[in-house]
Amino acid sequence: MVPVALRRKHGIEAGTQVEFQEDRFGRIVLQPLSEQYIDRVMGSLADGPDLLANWEREHRQEDEGHR
């Protein structure tokens, strides 16, 4: 059970989905999958490569190689 103080601080309510992760030190981290978290993750990817465009390009190249 998550302590009340942590639930309030991080907006964990009944029905909030969580993800269990392992950090680089082997500790288990419980990450609430809230809108704020998803927005933060999406924002961190905004300046990165266009993964869909990369995948499409690779897919086309593989398709052309099989002809």
C-alpha positions in Angstrom: 0.0 0.0 0.0 1.3 3.5 -0.9 1.4 5.8 2.1 -1.3 8.6 2.1 1.3 11.4 2.0 2.9 10.0 -1.1 -0.5 9.3 -2.8 -1.5 12.9 -2.2 1.8 14.4 -3.3 1.9 12.4 -6.5 -1.9 12.4 -7.3 -2.3 8.7 -6.9 -6.0 7.9 -6.6 -8.1 4.7 -6.8 -7.8 3.5 -10.4 -4.5 5.3 -11.2 -2.4 3.1 -13.3 1.2 2.6 -12.3 4.3 1.1 -13.8 7.0 -0.7 -11.9 10.5 0.1 -13.2 14.0 -0.8 -12.0 16.6 2.0 -11.7 20.3 1.6 -12.4 20.9 0.7 -8.8 18.5 -2.2 -8.9 15.8 -0.4 -6.9 12.1 -0.9 -7.8 10.4 2.4 -8.7 6.6 2.8 -8.8 5.7 5.4 -11.5 2.1 6.7 -11.6 1.0 6.9 -15.2 -0.8 10.2 -14.8 -1.5 12.8 -17.4 1.2 15.0 -16.0 3.8 12.2 -16.3 2.7 11.4 -19.9 2.9 15.1 -20.9 6.4 15.3 -19.4 7.6 12.2 -21.2 6.0 13.4 -24.5 7.7 16.7 -24.1 11.1 15.1 -23.6 10.7 13.3 -26.9 9.7 16.4 -28.9 13.3 17.3 -29.9 14.3 13.7 -30.6 14.4 11.9 -33.9 11.1 11.2 -35.8 10.9 7.5 -34.9 7.9 6.9 -37.2 9.7 8.4 -40.2 12.8 6.3 -39.4 10.7 3.1 -39.2 8.9 3.9 -42.4 12.2 4.5 -44.2 13.7 1.2 -42.9 10.5 -0.6 -43.9 10.7 0.7 -47.4 14.4 -0.2 -47.7 13.7 -3.8 -46.5 10.7 -4.0 -48.9 12.9 -2.9 -51.8 15.6 -5.4 -50.9 13.1 -8.3 -51.2 12.1 -7.5 -54.8 
